[in-house]
Amino acid sequence: MSDSAAAPFRRPWPEWVTLATRLILGGVLLVAGLLKVTRLEASVQSVRLYQLLPWEVTAAVGSALPIIEIATGLLLITGTFTRVSAVIGSLLMVAFIIGIASVWARGISIDCGCFGGGGEIDAAQTQYPLEIARDAGLLLAGAWTAWRPRSPWAVDNWLFGTADDPLTIEEDDKEPTR
């Protein structure tokens, strides 16, 4: 393999960690949003079951949430506006953790509705500790990505590239440097 062909693979290890974290968080958000966007009434009902927001606000939040998840997921997967997308994804995880901890503390037994569905369930069926742990892990993925947004195969490299990027065009020669 020539030096120019290997150049995209010769990156510091934190950039590879960021690639993994942005793909994991982005993939989870994209799947969660896609599973809910075709059933917005169920998404609204899931938000209402948390009993945290005024009734009038729950319709807007329940309808907007899947769209925000899809958009954020796509931005993270493509590596577009990575830092901002990671902050939004992290804030979503914080909101989800707060919501799940709240219903757990108040003794409300619901399915989180994180991937569609939702609804009241038997107390023995709740999985609040696992749901909080999952969202905490995703929060850490988002925090890492926001802290170190640079990664391979990101649109940001093309939009905001620097001279050390393999495909940045130099002003002098207008040829891609490798």
C-alpha positions as CSV (number, residue, x, y, z in Angstrom):
1,M,0.0,0.0,0.0
2,S,1.5,3.4,-1.0
3,D,1.9,6.2,1.5
4,S,-0.9,8.2,-0.1
5,A,-3.3,5.2,0.0
6,A,-2.5,4.6,3.7
7,A,-2.8,8.3,4.7
8,P,-6.5,8.1,5.8
9,F,-5.6,5.2,8.1
10,R,-2.7,7.0,9.8
11,R,-4.6,9.0,12.2
12,P,-4.2,9.4,16.0
13,W,-6.1,6.8,18.0
14,P,-8.5,9.5,19.5
15,E,-9.9,10.2,16.0
16,W,-10.8,6.5,15.7
17,V,-12.5,6.5,19.1
18,T,-14.5,9.6,17.9
19,L,-15.5,7.7,14.7
20,A,-16.8,4.9,16.8
21,T,-18.6,7.1,19.3
22,R,-20.2,9.3,16.7
23,L,-21.4,6.2,14.7
24,I,-22.8,4.5,17.9
25,L,-24.6,7.6,19.2
26,G,-25.8,8.6,15.7
27,G,-26.9,5.1,14.9
28,V,-28.9,4.7,18.1
29,L,-30.6,8.1,17.6
30,L,-31.4,7.4,13.9
31,V,-33.0,4.0,14.7
32,A,-34.9,5.5,17.7
33,G,-36.2,8.3,15.6
34,L,-37.2,6.1,12.6
35,L,-39.1,3.7,14.8
36,K,-41.1,6.6,16.2
37,V,-41.6,8.9,13.3
38,T,-44.3,6.8,11.6
39,R,-46.3,6.6,14.9
40,L,-46.2,10.2,16.2
41,E,-49.4,9.7,18.3
42,A,-47.6,6.9,20.2
43,S,-44.6,9.1,20.6
44,V,-46.8,11.9,22.1
45,Q,-48.4,9.3,24.4
46,S,-45.0,8.1,25.6
47,V,-44.0,11.7,26.5
48,R,-47.3,12.2,28.4
49,L,-46.8,9.0,30.5
50,Y,-43.7,10.6,32.1
51,Q,-46.0,13.2,33.6
52,L,-43.2,15.9,33.5
53,L,-44.5,18.4,31.0
54,P,-47.8,20.3,30.7
55,W,-50.3,18.4,28.6
56,E,-50.3,21.1,25.9
57,V,-46.5,20.9,25.5
58,T,-46.4,17.1,25.2
59,A,-47.9,17.1,21.7
60,A,-45.1,19.3,20.4
61,V,-42.3,17.5,22.2
62,G,-43.6,14.0,21.3
63,S,-44.0,15.1,17.6
64,A,-40.6,16.9,17.4
65,L,-38.5,14.3,19.2
66,P,-38.3,11.7,16.5
67,I,-37.5,14.3,13.9
68,I,-34.7,15.8,16.1
69,E,-33.4,12.2,16.8
70,I,-33.3,11.4,13.0
71,A,-31.6,14.7,12.1
72,T,-29.0,14.5,14.9
73,G,-28.4,10.8,14.1
74,L,-27.8,11.6,10.4
75,L,-25.5,14.5,11.2
76,L,-23.4,12.3,13.6
77,I,-23.2,9.4,11.2
78,T,-22.0,11.6,8.3
79,G,-19.8,13.7,10.6
80,T,-21.5,16.9,9.7
81,F,-21.3,19.7,12.3
82,T,-20.0,17.0,14.6
83,R,-19.4,19.0,17.8
84,V,-22.9,20.7,17.7
85,S,-24.6,17.4,16.8
86,A,-22.8,15.6,19.7
87,V,-23.9,18.3,22.1
88,I,-27.5,17.9,21.0
89,G,-27.2,14.1,21.2
90,S,-25.7,14.5,24.7
91,L,-28.4,16.9,25.8
92,L,-31.1,14.4,24.6
93,M,-29.4,11.7,26.7
94,V,-29.4,13.9,29.8
95,A,-33.1,14.6,29.2
96,F,-33.8,10.9,28.8
97,I,-31.8,10.0,32.0
98,I,-33.7,12.6,34.0
99,G,-37.1,11.4,32.6
100,I,-36.4,7.7,33.4
101,A,-35.0,8.5,36.9
102,S,-38.0,10.6,37.6
103,V,-40.6,8.0,36.8
104,W,-38.5,5.4,38.7
105,A,-38.3,7.6,41.8
106,R,-42.0,8.4,41.6
107,G,-43.0,4.7,41.3
108,I,-44.5,5.1,37.8
109,S,-44.3,1.9,35.8
110,I,-43.9,2.6,32.1
111,D,-41.9,1.3,29.1
112,C,-39.6,4.2,28.3
113,G,-40.8,4.4,24.7
114,C,-37.2,5.0,23.6
115,F,-37.5,2.9,20.5
116,G,-41.2,3.2,19.9
117,G,-43.9,1.5,21.8
118,G,-44.2,2.9,25.3
119,G,-47.1,2.6,27.6
120,E,-47.9,1.4,31.1
121,I,-46.4,-1.9,32.2
122,D,-46.2,-4.0,35.3
123,A,-43.7,-2.8,37.9
124,A,-41.8,-6.1,37.5
125,Q,-41.2,-5.4,33.8
126,T,-39.5,-2.0,34.2
127,Q,-35.8,-1.9,33.3
128,Y,-35.0,1.6,34.6
129,P,-31.4,0.8,35.7
130,L,-30.5,-0.7,32.3
131,E,-32.1,2.1,30.5
132,I,-30.3,4.7,32.6
133,A,-27.0,2.8,32.1
134,R,-27.5,2.6,28.3
135,D,-28.3,6.4,28.1
136,A,-25.3,7.2,30.4
137,G,-23.0,5.2,28.0
138,L,-24.5,7.1,25.1
139,L,-24.0,10.4,27.0
140,L,-20.3,9.5,27.4
141,A,-20.1,8.8,23.7
142,G,-21.6,12.2,23.0
143,A,-19.4,13.9,25.5
144,W,-16.3,12.4,23.9
145,T,-17.4,13.3,20.4
146,A,-18.1,16.9,21.5
147,W,-14.7,17.1,23.2
148,R,-12.8,15.6,20.3
149,P,-15.0,16.0,17.2
150,R,-12.3,15.3,14.6
151,S,-12.5,11.8,13.0
152,P,-12.0,9.9,9.8
153,W,-14.6,9.9,7.1
154,A,-16.4,13.0,8.3
155,V,-18.0,15.6,6.1
156,D,-16.5,18.2,8.5
157,N,-13.0,17.2,7.2
158,W,-14.1,18.3,3.7
159,L,-16.0,21.4,4.9
160,F,-13.5,22.7,7.5
161,G,-10.3,20.7,6.5
162,T,-6.8,21.7,7.4
163,A,-3.5,21.2,5.6
164,D,-2.9,17.9,7.4
165,D,-6.1,16.3,6.0
166,P,-5.4,13.9,3.2
167,L,-7.9,15.5,0.8
168,T,-7.4,19.2,1.5
169,I,-6.8,21.3,-1.6
170,E,-3.9,23.7,-1.2
171,E,-4.4,27.2,-2.5
172,D,-1.1,27.1,-4.5
173,D,-1.6,24.1,-6.6
174,K,-5.3,23.4,-6.5
175,E,-4.5,19.7,-6.4
176,P,-5.5,17.4,-3.6
177,T,-2.6,16.7,-1.2
178,R,-2.2,13.2,0.0
